[in-house]
Amino acid sequence: MKLSAQYSKVNLIIAISILFIAGIVYYATINYIANDQLDSSLTDEIEEITRYVNLNQRLPKPIDFYEDQISFVQTDQKIIPRVFFNTTYHNLREKNTEAGRAISGVIILKGVNYKTVIVVSKEATENLIQVITFITFVLVAILLIVLVIANRYILDGLWKPFYNTLQQLKAFNISDIKSLDLDETKIDEFSELNGAVSSMSSRVKSDYQNLKTFTENASHEMMTPIAVITSKLDTLIQDETLKSEQYAQINDIYAATNKLARLNQSLLLLVKIENNLVQDTSVLNLQDIILEKIHQFNELMQNKNIGVIHTLVDKNITASKYLIDILINNLFNNAIRHNTPYGTIRIYLTNNQLVFQNTGDESPLNSREIFERFQKSKISEGTGLGLTIAKNICNQYNFKLSYYFEDPLHTFQVDF
């Protein structure tokens, strides 16, 4: 839910709650004031009757009172406190029953106590309360409608700079030279946000360019001395005057240098992948690539008498040819290097998955650590980065690379 919608929701809930409570208090107050006025009028009525009785020494007749209903009942009670209460009023003119308000008290005539009850109609008062309540309800409804409209349009306008900034952040490309085009706003918070975003994007682009330059320079500068070392070692190995011990030592240096070159290339490749420096994409046919790789790795597999079983469908993806070649190479190398003589490699390609299965060690690998950097078996001659690179390539294209073991097959599965 958007922040503006959440704000409007909370605002409306609070407004409705306050108006509801205020409405109850408002209605109770009006009702109390109306009853108080009726009670004051009834008090005047009973005092007027008391003065009439004391002056004329007789009870008044009902005809003497306009629309007031009075009853006198002789009682033995000498003291009856005045009590106000709600009752019914019988309208003789309209011949119906209405809500009424009454007062009861005692009047003494010639030593005889009379319980006196005066009832007046509340219809006019209740009609007034209903009119006031209706007007109040209409005003509250109009207020809520205005509040909803104001929240919808005014808040949307206030949040427009934020959504523009968010849209530009979504479209932000670290390799794009063009700077962010953020709207100017009079709102301090959004203005501060735009300033922070602009500063951050500039720093990120600067770091990106520095990293790109470093990666390119490091790739060139480090490979040059390694190539020189390798060339010199090739020359030394061809020297027939070398003793067997010297030849063995040079051979070890040669192997270490080759491993260093592979490690350098792997680490630089990881930097490129993690920072999205490889951006060439095209439509690739995985079936054709895998068949080509089977042909390329055929000699290596024949050296270990490894058989290949494959079931492939015609599957196209959009990705970098360079990175997908590395991904398939690493999966093939892993399946061959960790296989057993006379073992098997099974490859399955469907519209949703690419699966590499190979025979090998009878115990499963650690699925949590297998894709971490430099995680490899003690007898492995690799750099320990092959599966890490494969995992990062899959992450870049939102593929999911996973490992599981089903005796006797180690399985690496790519879900597209």
C-alpha positions in Angstrom: 0.0 0.0 0.0 1.3 3.4 -0.9 2.3 5.8 1.9 -0.3 8.4 0.8 -3.0 5.7 0.8 -1.8 4.5 4.2 -1.9 8.1 5.5 -5.4 8.7 4.1 -6.6 5.4 5.7 -5.2 6.3 9.1 -6.4 9.9 8.8 -9.9 8.8 7.9 -10.0 6.2 10.7 -8.9 8.8 13.3 -11.4 11.4 11.8 -14.3 9.0 11.8 -13.5 7.8 15.4 -13.2 11.4 16.7 -16.4 12.5 14.9 -18.3 9.4 16.1 -17.3 10.1 19.8 -17.9 13.8 19.3 -21.3 13.0 17.8 -22.3 10.9 20.8 -21.2 13.6 23.2 -22.9 16.3 21.1 -26.2 14.4 21.0 -26.0 13.7 24.8 -25.3 17.4 25.4 -28.2 18.6 23.3 -30.5 16.1 24.9 -29.4 17.2 28.3 -29.9 20.8 27.5 -33.4 20.1 26.1 -34.4 18.1 29.1 -33.0 20.8 31.4 -35.2 23.4 29.7 -38.3 21.2 30.0 -37.4 20.5 33.7 -37.1 24.2 34.3 -40.5 24.8 32.6 -42.1 21.9 34.7 -40.6 23.4 37.9 -42.3 26.7 37.1 -45.5 24.9 36.3 -45.7 23.1 39.7 -44.7 26.2 41.6 -47.4 28.1 39.7 -50.0 25.4 40.7 -48.8 25.6 44.3 -49.3 29.4 44.4 -52.8 28.9 42.7 -53.8 26.4 45.4 -52.6 28.5 48.3 -54.4 31.5 46.9 -57.7 30.0 45.9 -57.8 27.0 48.3 -58.9 24.7 45.5 -57.3 22.4 42.9 -57.2 23.9 39.4 -59.2 22.4 36.7 -57.4 20.7 33.7 -58.9 23.2 31.4 -56.9 25.9 33.1 -53.6 24.5 31.5 -52.7 24.7 27.9 -51.7 21.3 26.6 -50.3 20.3 30.0 -51.7 17.1 31.5 -52.1 17.3 35.2 -53.2 14.6 37.7 -53.9 15.0 41.4 -54.0 11.9 43.6 -54.6 12.1 47.3 -51.8 10.5 49.3 -50.9 9.9 52.9 -47.3 10.8 52.1 -46.4 14.1 53.7 -43.1 14.5 51.8 -42.7 13.6 48.2 -39.5 14.8 46.6 -39.7 16.4 43.2 -38.7 13.9 40.5 -38.3 14.4 36.8 -38.8 11.4 34.5 -39.6 10.5 30.9 -43.1 9.1 30.2 -45.7 9.1 27.5 -47.9 12.1 26.5 -51.4 11.4 25.2 -52.2 14.1 22.6 -55.9 14.5 22.6 -55.9 16.8 19.7 -53.9 14.5 17.4 -55.3 11.4 19.2 -51.9 9.7 19.4 -49.2 9.0 22.0 -46.0 10.9 22.1 -42.9 11.1 24.2 -43.3 13.2 27.2 -41.4 14.6 30.2 -43.0 14.7 33.7 -42.5 16.1 37.2 -44.0 14.7 40.3 -44.4 16.5 43.7 -46.8 17.1 46.6 -49.3 19.9 47.0 -51.1 20.5 50.4 -54.7 21.6 50.3 -56.6 22.1 53.5 -54.3 19.7 55.3 -54.7 17.0 52.6 -51.7 15.9 50.6 -52.0 15.5 46.8 -49.4 13.8 44.7 -49.2 16.0 41.6 -47.9 14.8 38.2 -47.5 17.2 35.3 -46.7 15.8 31.9 -45.7 17.9 28.9 -45.0 16.8 25.3 -41.4 16.4 24.1 -42.3 16.1 20.4 -41.2 19.7 19.6 -37.9 19.2 21.5 -37.2 15.8 19.8 -38.0 17.2 16.4 -35.5 20.0 17.1 -32.9 17.4 18.2 -33.5 15.3 15.0 -33.1 18.4 12.8 -29.9 19.3 14.6 -28.6 15.7 14.4 -29.5 15.5 10.7 -27.7 18.8 9.9 -24.7 17.6 11.9 -24.7 14.3 10.1 -24.8 16.0 6.7 -21.9 18.4 7.7 -19.9 15.4 8.9 -20.5 13.5 5.7 -19.5 16.6 3.6 -16.4 17.0 5.8 -15.4 13.3 5.2 -15.9 13.6 1.5 -13.8 16.8 1.3 -11.2 15.1 3.4 -11.0 12.1 1.1 -10.8 14.3 -2.0 -8.2 16.5 -0.4 -6.1 13.5 0.6 -6.4 12.0 -2.8 -5.5 15.0 -5.0 -3.6 17.3 -2.7 -1.4 14.5 -1.2 -0.8 13.1 -4.7 0.4 16.5 -5.8 2.6 16.8 -2.7 4.1 13.3 -3.3 4.8 13.9 -7.0 8.5 14.9 -6.5 9.0 11.7 -4.4 7.5 9.4 -7.1 9.6 11.2 -9.8 12.7 10.5 -7.7 11.7 6.9 -7.2 11.0 6.4 -10.9 14.5 7.8 -11.8 16.1 5.5 -9.2 14.4 2.5 -10.7 15.7 3.5 -14.1 19.2 4.4 -12.8 22.0 2.8 -14.8 25.4 2.9 -13.2 27.1 3.0 -16.6 25.0 5.8 -18.0 26.9 9.1 -18.2 23.7 11.1 -18.0 23.0 12.5 -14.5 19.7 12.1 -12.7 17.1 14.8 -13.6 15.3 15.4 -10.3 12.5 17.9 -9.9 12.9 21.0 -7.8 10.6 21.1 -4.9 9.7 23.5 -2.1 9.2 20.7 0.4 12.3 20.5 2.6 12.3 16.8 3.1 12.0 16.0 -0.6 14.6 18.6 -1.5 17.0 17.0 1.0 16.2 13.5 -0.3 16.9 14.7 -3.9 20.2 16.2 -2.8 21.2 12.9 -1.0 20.2 10.8 -4.1 22.1 13.1 -6.5 25.2 12.9 -4.3 24.9 9.2 -3.9 24.5 8.6 -7.6 27.5 10.7 -8.4 29.7 8.8 -5.9 28.4 5.4 -7.2 29.2 6.4 -10.8 32.6 7.6 -9.8 33.3 4.4 -7.9 32.1 2.4 -10.8 34.4 4.1 -13.2 37.3 3.8 -10.8 36.5 0.1 -10.4 36.2 -0.4 -14.1 39.5 1.3 -14.8 41.2 -0.7 -12.0 39.8 -4.0 -13.4 40.9 -3.3 -16.9 44.4 -2.1 -15.8 44.8 -5.0 -13.3 43.8 -7.5 -16.0 46.4 -6.1 -18.4 49.2 -5.4 -15.9 49.0 -8.7 -14.1 48.7 -10.8 -17.1 51.8 -9.3 -18.7 54.4 -10.4 -16.0 52.6 -13.8 -15.8 53.0 -14.2 -19.5 56.7 -13.3 -19.3 57.2 -15.8 -16.5 55.4 -18.5 -18.4 57.5 -17.8 -21.5 60.7 -18.0 -19.6 59.7 -21.2 -18.0 58.8 -22.7 -21.4 62.4 -21.8 -22.5 63.9 -23.3 -19.4 61.9 -26.6 -19.7 63.3 -27.1 -23.2 66.9 -26.9 -21.9 68.3 -30.4 -22.2 71.1 -29.7 -19.7 68.7 -29.5 -16.8 69.0 -32.0 -14.1 65.9 -34.0 -13.2 65.6 -32.2 -9.8 65.8 -28.8 -11.6 63.3 -29.9 -14.2 60.8 -31.0 -11.4 61.2 -27.7 -9.6 60.7 -25.7 -12.8 57.7 -27.8 -13.6 56.2 -27.0 -10.2 56.8 -23.3 -10.8 55.2 -23.6 -14.2 52.1 -25.3 -12.7 51.9 -22.6 -9.9 52.2 -19.8 -12.5 49.4 -21.3 -14.6 47.2 -21.6 -11.5 48.0 -18.0 -10.6 47.0 -16.9 -14.1 43.7 -18.8 -13.8 43.1 -17.4 -10.3 43.8 -13.9 -11.6 41.3 -14.3 -14.5 38.7 -15.8 -12.2 38.9 -13.1 -9.6 38.7 -10.4 -12.2 35.8 -12.1 -13.8 34.0 -12.2 -10.4 34.6 -8.5 -10.0 33.1 -7.9 -13.5 30.0 -10.1 -12.8 29.3 -8.7 -9.3 29.5 -5.1 -10.6 27.6 -5.8 -13.8 30.5 -4.9 -16.0 29.6 -7.5 -18.6 26.5 -6.1 -20.4 26.6 -7.6 -23.9 23.4 -9.6 -24.4 21.9 -11.6 -27.3 19.5 -14.4 -27.9 21.3 -17.7 -27.3 20.3 -21.3 -28.1 21.3 -23.4 -25.1 20.9 -26.6 -26.9 23.4 -25.6 -29.6 25.9 -24.4 -26.9 25.7 -27.6 -24.9 26.1 -29.8 -28.0 29.2 -27.7 -28.9 30.6 -28.1 -25.4 30.1 -31.8 -25.5 32.2 -31.9 -28.6 34.9 -29.7 -27.0 35.1 -31.7 -23.8 34.9 -35.0 -25.6 38.7 -35.7 -25.4 38.8 -35.0 -21.7 35.9 -37.3 -21.1 37.5 -40.1 -23.2 40.7 -39.8 -21.1 38.6 -40.8 -18.0 36.3 -43.1 -20.0 33.3 -41.0 -19.0 30.1 -41.5 -20.8 27.6 -38.7 -21.6 23.8 -39.1 -21.7 21.9 -36.0 -22.7 18.2 -35.1 -23.3 18.0 -31.6 -24.7 15.1 -29.4 -26.0 15.3 -26.3 -28.1 15.7 -23.5 -25.5 16.5 -19.8 -26.1 17.6 -17.3 -23.5 18.7 -13.7 -23.6 22.1 -13.3 -21.9 25.8 -12.6 -22.5 27.4 -15.3 -24.8 30.7 -14.8 -22.9 29.1 -15.5 -19.5 26.9 -18.4 -20.6 30.0 -20.0 -22.2 31.7 -19.7 -18.8 28.7 -21.1 -16.9 28.5 -24.2 -19.1 32.3 -24.6 -19.1 32.4 -24.5 -15.3 29.5 -27.0 -15.0 31.3 -29.4 -17.5 34.7 -29.0 -15.8 33.1 -29.7 -12.4 31.3 -32.8 -13.7 34.5 -34.1 -15.3 37.0 -33.2 -12.6 35.0 -34.7 -9.8 33.9 -37.8 -11.7 35.2 -41.3 -11.4 36.9 -43.4 -14.2 34.2 -45.1 -16.3 31.7 -42.7 -14.7 28.7 -41.0 -16.3 27.5 -37.4 -17.0 23.8 -36.8 -17.5 22.6 -33.5 -19.0 18.9 -32.6 -19.1 17.6 -29.4 -20.7 13.9 -28.4 -20.5 12.1 -25.1 -20.9 12.4 -24.5 -17.2 15.6 -26.3 -16.1 19.2 -27.2 -17.0 20.5 -30.2 -15.0 24.0 -31.6 -14.8 24.5 -34.9 -13.0 27.7 -36.8 -12.5 28.9 -39.9 -10.6 31.6 -39.2 -8.1 32.3 -39.4 -4.3 29.7 -41.4 -2.6 29.1 -38.8 0.1 27.2 -35.6 -0.6 28.8 -32.1 -0.7 28.0 -29.3 1.7 25.2 -27.5 -0.1 25.7 -24.4 2.0 29.4 -23.9 1.4 29.8 -25.4 -2.1 29.1 -22.0 -3.8 31.4 -20.0 -1.5 34.8 -18.7 -2.7 37.7 -21.1 -2.5 35.6 -24.0 -1.2 37.0 -27.2 -2.8 38.2 -30.7 -1.9 41.7 -31.3 -0.8 42.6 -33.2 -3.9 41.1 -30.6 -6.3 43.5 -28.8 -8.6 41.1 -26.0 -9.4 41.0 -22.5 -8.0 37.9 -23.0 -5.9 36.1 -20.3 -7.8 34.3 -22.2 -10.6 31.0 -22.8 -8.8 31.1 -19.3 -7.3 31.4 -17.8 -10.7 28.6 -20.0 -12.0 26.4 -19.0 -9.0 27.0 -15.3 -9.7 26.3 -15.6 -13.4 23.0 -17.3 -12.5 22.2 -14.5 -10.0 22.8 -11.8 -12.6 20.1 -13.3 -14.9 17.7 -14.3 -12.0 18.4 -18.0 -12.5 18.6 -20.3 -9.5 21.6 -22.6 -9.2 21.2 -25.4 -6.6 22.9 -28.6 -5.6 21.6 -31.9 -4.2 22.8 -35.5 -4.0 20.8 -38.6 -5.1 23.1 -41.6 -4.7 25.2 -42.1 -6.8 24.7 -38.8 -8.7 25.7 -35.3 -7.7 23.2 -32.9 -9.3 23.6 -29.2 -10.2 20.3 -27.7 -11.3 19.7 -24.3 -12.9 16.1 -23.1 -12.8 15.3 -20.4 -15.3 
